[in-house]
Amino acid sequence: MSEIFHQHVPVLLREAVENLIVSPDGVYVDATFGRGSHSRAILDRLSASGRLIAFDKDPEAVAYAKQYFSHDKRFSIFHSSFARLEMCLSGIDVFGKVQGILFDLGVSSPQLDNPERGFSFAKSGKLDMRMNTTQGTDAMSWLATVDEKTLADVLWKYGEEKFSRRIARAIVAARNEAPITTTTQLAEIITHAMPGFKKPGEKHPATRSFQAIRIFINEELTEIEEGLAQALEALMVGGRLAVISFHSLEDRIVKEFIRAHEKGPELPRGLPIKGDQFNSRLKSRGKPIKPSSQEVNVNPRARSAILRIAEKLS
């Protein structure tokens, strides 16, 4: 294994695991294995009869898990998106019997740090951006053919990029001159399309556009919605759902999901009970948790993280 696989610094590790574990004898799911930091911490808290089932659609993450975790009989991993939780967990007869599910959303540090994966513009690499490199269309192929309006819509919807039209126009013009094949090439096109260059302390001008393309290529927001819905059914009553998000689009989905299941169904007006008295399925456990200033100082990528915890009621 490359040493790059070991460079992941987990965010909100203690807070997530402490809130997740209901019983050391239970069945738990790490829906986003990455390089196993959360999995390792969960296993440390489980008894000999506890069980941890991990998911990751990145083949490098699965290879790492098999090399470094296969000795632990309590652990197993699916090379799969968490959007297939129900199918995978039903196949091993634990669907509806899980006591805690953890989601650590977004791209992992090893994915960002490896130029060949194409997630970052810090170093030049192939424009791939797929979390599962064994399937789907990579960013380079998509950018070579997408029409200008669709590209602009993606940059606006998934990156909240206010200069989306301008950037899309610049990308289409550039690809008509020469193929766009590397991360630094794309970042330079985006930067020159912006009305002003980066100022000290500001995000790189290409940050939002890279985020948008990555989210679109991997269908991340759709998978979050599907994963959360299946996670609710996978949990037993009293089980915990823990979700770490890194930007507003992800967190909005999580917040609205928990709120909708806390509120319960809409009932006809005039009834002497409220929806949340009738059939609330989730309950938030405390306020959203954010990293301490000390954690952000050690790991700047933690600065935008937010952890939400909910308990299944019915």
N, C-alpha and C positions, 0 to 999 in steps of 0.2 A: 504494500500500500504506500502511496505517496504521502510524504509528511504533511501535505496540504490537508489531508483528511483529519488531522488532529487539531486544526486551528479554529475550532468552533468554541465560542464563549457563550454559554447559555444565558438567557435573559430571564429574570424573575424565577430562577430555579427553585429556591427554597420556598417562596411564597406559593408557587404553583403546586409543588409536591405536597406541602403541608396541608393545603386546602383540598387536595384530590383524594388522599388516602382516607377511606372510611374505616376499613378493616384490613389488617395485614394479611388476612387469609383470602381476600377477595380476588376477583378477576378485573384487571385494568387494561386500558388501551392507550398506547401512545400513538396517536393518529398521524404524527409527523416525526418519524424517528430521527432524521438528519444524521448526526454522528453519535447519537445515543446518550447525550448528557442527561436528558430528562429520564430516559429509560433506566440508566444506571442509578440515578437517585431514587427512582420508584422501587427498583429491585432491592436496594439497600433497606427499604422500609417494609418489604414483604416477608412473610414467614416462608417456611419451606413448602407450605401448601398453597401459597399465593401464586398468581399467574399473571404474566404481562404479555399482551399481544400487540405488536407494533405494525405500522403501515408506513410505506414510503414508495413513491412511484419512480424515484431516482435509482437506477441500477447500481450506481456507485455507493449509495447509502445502504442498499440491501447487501452488497458485497462486504461492506465494512461490518455490518451486523453479523453476518455469517462467520466472519473471521474472528471478531472480538467478543461475541456474545453467545456463540453456539454451545459453549461449555455449560451454560446455565440452563438446566432443564425446565425452569419456570418461564423461559422466554421463547417466543416464536415471532416470525415476521412474515408479512405478506408483501410481495412486490406488487403494490396496487395503490391506487388513489383511495383516500378516505371516503370518496363518493361511492365506494362499493362496500362500505362497512356491513350493511345488512347481508349481502350475499356471502361475504367472507366469514362473518361471525356465525351466521346460520349454518354454514358448512361444518363448523366445529362445535356446534350445539351450545354456544354461549350467548346468542342474541337474546336480549331481554334479561340477562343474568349478570351484566357488567356493573361493577360498583364505582368506576370512575373512568372518564375519558378526557384526555388532554390533547388539545390542538395548539400547535405553535405555528402560526400561519406565516405565509410568505416564503421568501428565498432564504436559504441557510448560508452561514458564513463560508463553508467550503465551496458552495456554488458560486458565491460572489468572488471568492479569492482565486478561483481557477479561471484564467483568461480564456481557456478553450471552451468553457461553457457559455460564454457570451452574455453573461448577466451584467457585467460591469464595464465601464469605459476607462477604468483606472489603468489597465494595460490592454494592448491590442490583442484581440482574439476573434475567432470566427463568430459571426452573428447567428448563434443557435437559439439560446434562451429556453429550450425545452427542458422541463424538469425530468421528463421521461424521454431519454434520448433514443429509445427503441421504437418510438411511434410518433405520429403527428408531423405537422409542417413546421420547419424551423423559421426563425425570424427573417433570415436572409431570403429564403424562397418567397415568404409572404410579402416582404417589402418590394420584391422584384415585380410583383404582379398586381398588388392591391390598387384600387382606384383612389384618386386624391380625396374624394369626399368621405369614403369609408375610413381611410387612414386618419383624416382629421377628426371624424366622429370617435374613433377609438382613442386618440390622444386626449380628447376632451372628456369622454365618459370614464375612462379608466386611469387617467393621469391628472384629471382636473387641470389640464394645461390650457391657459387662457390664450396662448398664441398657437393653438392647434392648427388653424387654417394656414397660417403663415409657414409653420414647420412642414406641414404636409405638402404644400406647394414646393418648398425647397427640396424635399426628399425626392419628389417625382421629377423635378427638373434635374437633379443630380444624377439619378439613375438613368436618365435618358442620355447622359454624357458617358457614364461608365457604371458598371455594376457596383452595388454597395455590399461589401463582403466582410468588413471588419467592424468591431465595436468603436474603435477610435475614429474610423471614417464616418460612421453615422453620427457620433457625438460632435464631430467638427461641423458637419452639415447643419445640425440642430443649433449649435452655438452661433454660427454665422447668420442663422435665420432669425435669431432673437434680436429685439430692439436694443439691447445693451448687453455687454459682456459681464461675466461673473465678477461680483465685487467681493472683497475679503469677507469671510464669514458667511457668505450666502451659499445655498446649494448650487451644485453645478447646473448649468442651463439645461443639460440633457436628462437630468434626474427624473423628471415627471414623464417624459416621453419614453424612456427606457422602462419605467415602471408600467406604463400603459401597455406597451407592446408585449412585455412579459406576461402581464395578467391576461391579455387577450389570447396570446399563443397557448397558454396553459389552461384557459377557461377557469381561472381561479375562483372568481366570485360565484359562478354557477356551482362549482364543486363545494364551496363553503356552504351554500344554501342546502345542497343535497346532503352533505356530510352532517350538518347540524340536525336536520330532520331525522336522519337515520340514527344519529347518536342518542336522541331523545328516546327512541323506541328500544335502542340497545341497552339502555340503563335500566336497572331494577329500581324500584321505589326506594328513595333514600340515597341513590347514587349521585355522584357529583360530575358536573360538566365544567371543565376549566379551559378557557380559550385566551391565548395571548395573540393580540393583533398589533400590527406595526404601522398601519395608516388608516385614515378615516373611512375609506371605502369598506375595508374589512370590518372594522369595529362597528360601523353603522349596521351591518348585516347581523352581527352577533347581538348587539344591543337590542335591535328590533325583534330578533328571534326570541330572546329571553323575555322581553316585555310582552310580546304577544301571548306567550304561554303562561306568563304570570297573570295576565288580565283575564284569561279565560274567554269563552265564546261570547259574542254579542247576543244579548237577550232582548226580547220585546220590551219596549218602554212600559213602565207601570208595574212591573213585577216587583215584589217586596224584597228581592235579593239581587245582588250584583253578580256579574260574571265571574269575578275572582272568588266568590263564595261558592260558586256552582261547580267549577271544574278547572281550577288552576293546576297546571301540570308542572310548573317550575317555580322556584323561589330564589331570587338573588341572595347570595350570602355576602352581605356587606357591600361597601362601595367598591367601585373599580380600583384596582391596585396598580400603581405606577412605580417605576424603578426609583430607588433612592439616588440622591446626588452622587454618593460614593460609587454606586454601580455605573452610573452614566460616565463618571470620570474614568473608570477602568475600561468600560466598553461603550464608546460613543454611539454604537448602533442601537443601544438600549433606549436612547433618549425619547423615542416616539412610542415605546411599547406600552400596552395597557392590558391588564389581566382581569377578566370577568369570571366569576364563579357562580354557579347556580346548582341547586339541589332539585332532584326529581321528586315531585309530590304524588303524582298519580300516573 
